Amino acid sequence: MSQSPLETVQPLASLGEWQDDLDLIICDLWGVMHDGIVLHPAADNALVKARQAGITTVFLSNAPRPRDHVRSLLASMGMTPALLDNIVTSGGLARDVVRQDYKGAALYHLGPDEDHNTVEGLDVRLMESPENADVILATGLDYRDVADHKAYLTEAAAKGVPFLCANPDRVVHVGEKLYTCAGAVADLYSDMGGPVTWFGKPIADSLRACIGEAGLDTKTIHPDRIVMIGDSLQTDIAGAHAAGVRSILVGGGIHREHLTCVSAYMVDSQPIPHKDFSRVFGEGKPIPDALIEQLVWL
């Protein structure tokens, strides 16, 4: 892997530029592999080529759904079947904790009806409102606006009802539309003094779970040979920092409006100084090791 000079982001034309120095790719789904509607064929091909080069791949998604649901969705989009073996979802990780710590508990599911499969099969008593719950499992929003949840959750927050956030994303693109996610409600609940447990990226344990999912040993694989690929600085890149692994930002995802501001660096393959990256993408945000416009393997 070509090392970027100190305090710079390496522009990449192709994931293949790093092929000789990777053992594991942890890859985001939404914004990298698909846009919520259509699979990106070049990204699918990139991970197929990575597998052929001997690199293990695992998907890590902040989808608040069980793993099998995400696997079926990807298959319906036409993803190469060989890539569907290793999948970790924030929803699946939240379900694991409910099974372990909240057996028989009164659980309130905060989110749309279409996310109901996240609570299906769990040994809990489903509640119709949050104030009488022992635990809240959030997969989305109950109201259109985040602020409208404040009065609804006031009593639960005052009681200290645990809030399990099964989707830490704040926003997500579906095609060209931007939607608010459960992470925004979790921020509100936390600001109200309620206890929040986060699942998925940027929590380091979610990336470590990917190592086990892929059948690798956390004690023997070197962090420098692991890369997290994603399109969100707040979740994907921050998660890589938390876990101590490398990161590649796919600039054509949720930060797409910033990409033209660094296009000269990308065209000339010139390292992007951290100060310039931060000026464009936002001061104080996590900085990736590399930037690629879209996930491709040339």
C-alpha positions as CSV (number, residue, x, y, z in Angstrom):
1,M,0.0,0.0,0.0
2,S,1.4,3.4,-0.9
3,Q,1.7,5.4,2.2
4,S,0.4,9.0,2.0
5,P,2.8,11.7,3.3
6,L,2.2,12.7,6.8
7,E,-0.9,14.9,7.3
8,T,-2.3,14.2,3.9
9,V,-5.2,12.2,2.3
10,Q,-4.2,9.9,-0.6
11,P,-6.3,10.3,-3.7
12,L,-7.2,6.9,-5.3
13,A,-8.3,6.1,-8.8
14,S,-8.8,2.5,-7.9
15,L,-9.1,0.2,-4.9
16,G,-6.7,-2.1,-6.7
17,E,-3.9,0.3,-5.8
18,W,-4.0,-1.1,-2.3
19,Q,-4.5,-4.8,-3.2
20,D,-1.1,-6.1,-2.1
21,D,-1.3,-4.8,1.5
22,L,-4.8,-5.7,2.5
23,D,-6.1,-8.8,4.3
24,L,-9.6,-7.5,5.1
25,I,-12.0,-5.0,3.6
26,I,-14.9,-3.9,5.8
27,C,-17.3,-2.2,3.4
28,D,-20.3,0.0,4.0
29,L,-23.4,-0.7,1.9
30,W,-25.6,2.4,1.4
31,G,-23.8,5.0,-0.5
32,V,-21.0,2.7,-1.5
33,M,-22.5,-0.5,-2.9
34,H,-26.0,0.9,-3.7
35,D,-28.0,4.1,-3.4
36,G,-31.0,2.5,-1.6
37,I,-32.6,1.6,-4.9
38,V,-29.9,0.5,-7.5
39,L,-26.8,-1.6,-7.1
40,H,-23.5,0.0,-8.2
41,P,-22.1,-2.6,-10.6
42,A,-18.5,-1.1,-10.5
43,A,-18.5,-1.4,-6.7
44,D,-19.8,-5.0,-6.9
45,N,-17.0,-5.8,-9.4
46,A,-14.4,-4.1,-7.2
47,L,-15.1,-6.5,-4.3
48,V,-15.2,-9.5,-6.6
49,K,-11.8,-8.5,-7.8
50,A,-10.6,-8.0,-4.2
51,R,-11.8,-11.5,-3.3
52,Q,-9.9,-12.9,-6.4
53,A,-6.8,-11.1,-5.1
54,G,-7.1,-13.0,-1.8
55,I,-8.6,-10.3,0.3
56,T,-11.5,-11.2,2.6
57,T,-14.5,-8.9,2.5
58,V,-17.3,-8.2,5.0
59,F,-20.2,-5.8,4.8
60,L,-20.9,-3.6,7.8
61,S,-24.2,-1.7,7.5
62,N,-26.0,0.7,9.8
63,A,-29.2,-0.8,8.5
64,P,-31.6,-1.4,11.5
65,R,-32.6,-4.8,10.1
66,P,-31.6,-8.4,10.7
67,R,-28.7,-9.7,8.7
68,D,-30.8,-12.1,6.6
69,H,-33.1,-9.2,5.6
70,V,-30.2,-7.2,4.3
71,R,-28.7,-10.3,2.6
72,S,-32.0,-10.9,0.7
73,L,-32.3,-7.2,-0.3
74,L,-28.8,-7.3,-1.8
75,A,-29.5,-10.5,-3.6
76,S,-32.7,-8.9,-5.1
77,M,-30.5,-6.0,-6.3
78,G,-28.3,-8.4,-8.2
79,M,-25.2,-8.5,-6.1
80,T,-22.8,-11.2,-6.8
81,P,-23.8,-14.1,-4.6
82,A,-20.3,-14.9,-3.4
83,L,-20.1,-11.5,-1.7
84,L,-23.2,-12.2,0.5
85,D,-21.6,-14.5,3.0
86,N,-20.2,-12.0,5.5
87,I,-22.7,-9.4,6.7
88,V,-22.9,-7.5,10.0
89,T,-25.8,-5.0,10.6
90,S,-26.4,-2.6,13.4
91,G,-29.9,-4.0,13.7
92,G,-28.5,-7.5,14.1
93,L,-26.1,-6.3,16.8
94,A,-29.0,-4.6,18.7
95,R,-31.0,-7.8,18.5
96,D,-28.1,-9.7,20.0
97,V,-28.1,-7.4,23.0
98,V,-31.9,-7.6,23.5
99,R,-31.6,-11.4,23.5
100,Q,-28.8,-11.3,26.0
101,D,-29.8,-8.5,28.4
102,Y,-33.6,-7.9,28.0
103,K,-35.2,-11.3,27.9
104,G,-38.9,-10.9,28.8
105,A,-38.6,-7.1,29.0
106,A,-41.3,-4.6,28.0
107,L,-39.9,-3.2,24.8
108,Y,-41.1,-0.2,22.7
109,H,-40.1,-0.3,19.1
110,L,-39.5,3.3,17.8
111,G,-39.7,3.3,14.1
112,P,-41.9,2.6,11.1
113,D,-44.0,-0.6,10.7
114,E,-41.8,-1.8,7.9
115,D,-38.9,-2.2,10.4
116,H,-41.0,-4.6,12.5
117,N,-38.8,-7.6,11.5
118,T,-36.1,-6.1,13.7
119,V,-38.2,-7.0,16.8
120,E,-39.8,-10.2,15.4
121,G,-38.9,-13.4,17.3
122,L,-37.4,-11.6,20.3
123,D,-38.5,-12.8,23.7
124,V,-40.0,-9.4,24.8
125,R,-43.4,-7.8,25.5
126,L,-44.0,-5.2,22.8
127,M,-45.4,-1.9,24.2
128,E,-47.6,0.7,22.5
129,S,-45.8,3.7,24.0
130,P,-42.3,4.4,25.3
131,E,-43.2,5.7,28.8
132,N,-44.0,2.3,30.2
133,A,-41.2,0.4,28.5
134,D,-38.2,-1.2,30.1
135,V,-36.2,-0.5,27.0
136,I,-36.6,1.4,23.7
137,L,-35.3,-0.1,20.4
138,A,-35.1,2.6,17.7
139,T,-34.9,1.7,14.1
140,G,-36.2,4.9,12.7
141,L,-38.6,7.8,13.5
142,D,-42.2,7.8,14.8
143,Y,-42.8,11.4,13.6
144,R,-41.6,13.1,10.5
145,D,-39.6,15.7,12.4
146,V,-37.0,14.9,15.0
147,A,-38.2,17.7,17.3
148,D,-41.6,16.2,17.5
149,H,-40.2,13.2,19.5
150,K,-39.2,15.4,22.5
151,A,-42.5,15.5,24.3
152,Y,-43.2,11.9,23.3
153,L,-39.9,10.7,25.0
154,T,-39.8,13.1,27.9
155,E,-41.1,10.6,30.5
156,A,-39.0,7.8,29.3
157,A,-35.8,10.0,29.4
158,A,-36.7,11.1,32.9
159,K,-37.0,7.5,34.1
160,G,-33.7,6.6,32.5
161,V,-35.2,4.0,30.1
162,P,-32.4,2.6,28.0
163,F,-32.5,3.7,24.3
164,L,-30.9,1.2,21.9
165,C,-30.2,2.9,18.7
166,A,-30.1,0.3,15.9
167,N,-29.4,2.8,13.2
168,P,-26.8,5.4,14.2
169,D,-26.9,7.3,10.9
170,R,-28.4,10.7,11.1
171,V,-29.3,11.0,7.4
172,V,-29.2,8.7,4.4
173,H,-29.6,9.2,0.7
174,V,-32.3,7.1,-1.1
175,G,-31.7,7.8,-4.7
176,E,-31.4,11.6,-4.7
177,K,-33.6,12.2,-1.6
178,L,-32.2,12.7,1.9
179,Y,-34.0,11.1,4.8
180,T,-33.5,11.4,8.6
181,C,-32.5,8.3,10.5
182,A,-32.8,7.0,14.1
183,G,-29.4,8.4,15.1
184,A,-30.9,11.9,15.0
185,V,-33.6,10.9,17.5
186,A,-30.9,9.2,19.7
187,D,-29.0,12.5,19.7
188,L,-32.2,14.2,21.0
189,Y,-32.8,11.5,23.6
190,S,-29.2,11.9,24.9
191,D,-29.6,15.7,25.0
192,M,-32.7,15.1,27.2
193,G,-30.6,13.1,29.6
194,G,-31.7,9.6,28.5
195,P,-29.1,6.8,28.3
196,V,-28.3,5.7,24.7
197,T,-26.5,2.6,23.5
198,W,-25.3,2.9,20.0
199,F,-24.9,0.0,17.5
200,G,-23.0,-0.1,14.2
201,K,-20.5,2.5,13.1
202,P,-18.7,4.5,14.5
203,I,-18.6,2.1,17.5
204,A,-15.3,0.2,17.4
205,D,-16.9,-3.0,18.6
206,S,-19.0,-3.1,15.4
207,L,-15.8,-3.2,13.3
208,R,-14.3,-5.8,15.6
209,A,-17.4,-7.9,15.1
210,C,-16.7,-7.9,11.4
211,I,-13.3,-9.6,12.0
212,G,-15.0,-12.5,13.7
213,E,-17.8,-12.6,11.1
214,A,-15.1,-13.0,8.5
215,G,-13.5,-15.9,10.4
216,L,-10.3,-14.0,11.2
217,D,-8.5,-13.7,14.5
218,T,-8.4,-10.2,16.1
219,K,-5.2,-11.2,17.8
220,T,-3.3,-12.0,14.7
221,I,-4.5,-9.7,11.9
222,H,-2.6,-6.5,11.8
223,P,-4.8,-3.3,11.9
224,D,-2.8,-1.8,9.0
225,R,-4.0,-4.6,6.8
226,I,-7.6,-3.8,7.5
227,V,-9.5,-1.0,5.7
228,M,-12.9,0.4,6.3
229,I,-14.5,1.8,3.1
230,G,-17.5,4.1,3.5
231,D,-19.1,7.4,2.5
232,S,-19.7,8.9,5.9
233,L,-17.1,10.8,7.9
234,Q,-19.2,10.7,11.0
235,T,-19.8,6.9,11.0
236,D,-17.5,5.0,8.6
237,I,-14.3,7.1,9.0
238,A,-14.9,7.8,12.7
239,G,-15.4,4.1,13.2
240,A,-12.2,3.3,11.5
241,H,-10.4,5.7,13.7
242,A,-12.0,4.2,16.8
243,A,-11.0,0.7,15.8
244,G,-7.5,1.7,14.8
245,V,-7.8,0.6,11.1
246,R,-7.2,2.3,7.8
247,S,-10.0,4.1,6.0
248,I,-11.1,5.1,2.5
249,L,-13.8,7.7,2.0
250,V,-16.0,7.3,-1.1
251,G,-16.5,10.9,-1.9
252,G,-19.5,10.4,-4.2
253,G,-21.8,9.4,-1.3
254,I,-23.3,11.6,1.2
255,H,-20.4,14.1,1.0
256,R,-20.8,14.3,-2.8
257,E,-21.3,18.1,-2.9
258,H,-17.8,18.6,-1.6
259,L,-16.0,16.4,-4.1
260,T,-15.6,19.1,-6.8
261,C,-13.7,21.3,-4.3
262,V,-10.8,18.7,-4.3
263,S,-11.2,17.5,-7.9
264,A,-7.8,19.1,-8.9
265,Y,-6.1,16.9,-6.3
266,M,-8.0,13.8,-7.6
267,V,-7.2,14.5,-11.3
268,D,-3.5,15.1,-10.6
269,S,-3.2,12.3,-8.0
270,Q,-1.7,14.8,-5.5
271,P,-1.9,14.1,-1.8
272,I,-4.6,16.4,-0.2
273,P,-3.2,18.3,2.9
274,H,-5.3,17.7,6.0
275,K,-6.0,21.4,6.3
276,D,-7.4,21.5,2.8
277,F,-9.5,18.4,3.4
278,S,-10.9,19.9,6.6
279,R,-11.6,23.2,5.0
280,V,-13.7,21.5,2.3
281,F,-15.4,18.7,4.3
282,G,-15.6,20.4,7.7
283,E,-13.3,21.3,10.5
284,G,-13.1,18.8,13.3
285,K,-14.4,15.9,11.3
286,P,-12.5,12.5,11.1
287,I,-10.0,12.5,8.2
288,P,-9.6,9.3,6.0
289,D,-6.4,7.8,4.9
290,A,-7.6,8.0,1.3
291,L,-10.3,9.4,-0.9
292,I,-11.9,7.7,-3.9
293,E,-14.7,9.1,-6.0
294,Q,-16.5,5.8,-6.4
295,L,-15.6,2.3,-5.4
296,V,-13.9,0.8,-8.5
297,W,-11.2,-1.7,-9.3
298,L,-9.3,-0.8,-12.5
